[in-house]
Amino acid sequence: MTDTPDADADASPPTDPDASSDHRPDADGAPAVDAAPDEDPDPGREDEGRTRRLRSILDKAALGAFVFVALVTAIGFYRYTGATVRTWVDPAYQPIVLAAFNLALLFVAAAGVSVQLRRLGED
């Protein structure tokens, strides 16, 4: 009897004798998928998932509301700071004081953007 290369191609790949039939590969070599049980053995897990989703939605809604309030407040603070500078600072120095105020806000915003980009880069 002569060994031919085709004889090896027809042989099935060796399987682990300790493996159960549920984890053996199917005909195309992909691992077999275990059948899902008809009932969830722990019904509390489904409720926990719903609770997490609801909490996530409520957290996002609260965050949106707080961001909106902060934006409106920041705009008001900016306007009234400008009005205060125009009231209390000599007109000759108003552009310098307003420019310094805007520069300070720019530095704070740039620091915030930098921190957020660093946090996003870590994920």
C-alpha positions as CSV (number, residue, x, y, z in Angstrom):
1,M,0.0,0.0,0.0
2,T,1.4,3.4,-1.0
3,D,0.8,6.6,1.0
4,T,-0.6,9.3,-1.1
5,P,-0.9,13.0,-0.2
6,D,-4.7,12.7,-0.7
7,A,-5.0,10.2,2.1
8,D,-3.8,12.7,4.7
9,A,-6.2,15.3,3.4
10,D,-9.2,13.1,4.0
11,A,-8.3,12.3,7.6
12,S,-10.2,14.3,10.1
13,P,-8.2,16.6,12.5
14,P,-7.4,15.0,15.8
15,T,-9.8,16.0,18.6
16,D,-9.3,16.2,22.3
17,P,-10.7,13.0,23.8
18,D,-11.5,14.9,27.0
19,A,-13.6,17.6,25.3
20,S,-17.3,17.2,25.4
21,S,-19.4,17.0,22.3
22,D,-20.7,20.5,22.8
23,H,-17.2,22.1,22.3
24,R,-16.0,20.1,19.3
25,P,-15.6,21.9,16.0
26,D,-18.3,21.4,13.4
27,A,-17.7,20.3,9.8
28,D,-16.0,23.5,8.6
29,G,-13.6,23.6,11.6
30,A,-15.4,26.4,13.5
31,P,-16.2,25.8,17.2
32,A,-19.6,24.5,17.7
33,V,-22.0,27.0,19.4
34,D,-23.7,25.8,22.5
35,A,-27.5,25.9,22.3
36,A,-29.1,28.5,24.5
37,P,-31.4,27.3,27.2
38,D,-35.1,27.9,26.8
39,E,-35.3,29.8,30.1
40,D,-32.8,32.2,31.7
41,P,-31.5,30.5,34.8
42,D,-31.3,33.8,36.6
43,P,-34.2,36.1,35.8
44,G,-32.7,38.8,38.0
45,R,-30.0,39.4,35.4
46,E,-32.5,40.7,32.9
47,D,-33.9,43.1,35.4
48,E,-30.4,44.2,36.4
49,G,-29.7,45.0,32.7
50,R,-32.9,47.0,32.3
51,T,-32.0,48.9,35.5
52,R,-28.5,49.7,34.2
53,R,-29.9,50.9,30.9
54,L,-32.5,53.1,32.6
55,R,-29.9,54.5,34.9
56,S,-27.6,55.2,32.0
57,I,-30.3,57.1,30.2
58,L,-31.2,59.1,33.3
59,D,-27.5,59.9,33.9
60,K,-27.1,61.2,30.3
61,A,-30.3,63.3,30.6
62,A,-29.1,64.8,33.8
63,L,-25.7,65.5,32.3
64,G,-27.3,67.2,29.3
65,A,-29.5,69.4,31.6
66,F,-26.5,70.4,33.7
67,V,-24.4,71.2,30.6
68,F,-27.3,73.4,29.3
69,V,-27.6,75.2,32.7
70,A,-23.8,75.7,32.8
71,L,-23.7,77.1,29.3
72,V,-26.5,79.6,30.0
73,T,-24.8,80.6,33.2
74,A,-21.4,81.0,31.5
75,I,-22.9,83.2,28.8
76,G,-24.5,85.4,31.5
77,F,-21.3,85.5,33.6
78,Y,-19.4,86.6,30.5
79,R,-21.9,89.3,29.6
80,Y,-22.1,90.7,33.1
81,T,-18.3,90.6,33.6
82,G,-18.0,92.8,30.5
83,A,-20.6,95.2,31.8
84,T,-18.8,95.3,35.1
85,V,-15.5,96.1,33.4
86,R,-17.2,98.9,31.4
87,T,-18.7,100.3,34.6
88,W,-15.8,100.2,37.0
89,V,-12.7,100.4,34.7
90,D,-11.6,103.6,33.0
91,P,-12.5,103.6,29.3
92,A,-8.9,103.9,28.4
93,Y,-8.1,100.5,30.1
94,Q,-11.3,98.6,29.2
95,P,-9.8,96.8,26.1
96,I,-6.8,95.6,28.1
97,V,-8.9,94.3,31.0
98,L,-11.4,92.6,28.7
99,A,-8.5,91.1,26.7
100,A,-6.9,89.7,29.9
101,F,-10.2,88.3,31.0
102,N,-10.7,86.6,27.6
103,L,-7.2,85.3,27.7
104,A,-7.8,83.7,31.1
105,L,-10.9,82.0,29.9
106,L,-9.0,80.8,26.8
107,F,-6.4,79.2,29.1
108,V,-9.1,77.5,31.2
109,A,-10.8,76.2,28.1
110,A,-7.5,74.9,26.6
111,A,-6.7,73.1,29.9
112,G,-10.1,71.5,29.9
113,V,-9.8,70.3,26.3
114,S,-6.3,69.0,27.0
115,V,-7.5,67.0,30.0
116,Q,-10.4,65.5,28.1
117,L,-8.3,64.6,25.1
118,R,-5.9,62.8,27.4
119,R,-8.7,60.9,29.0
120,L,-10.1,59.9,25.7
121,G,-6.7,58.8,24.5
122,E,-6.4,56.5,27.5
123,D,-9.5,54.5,26.5
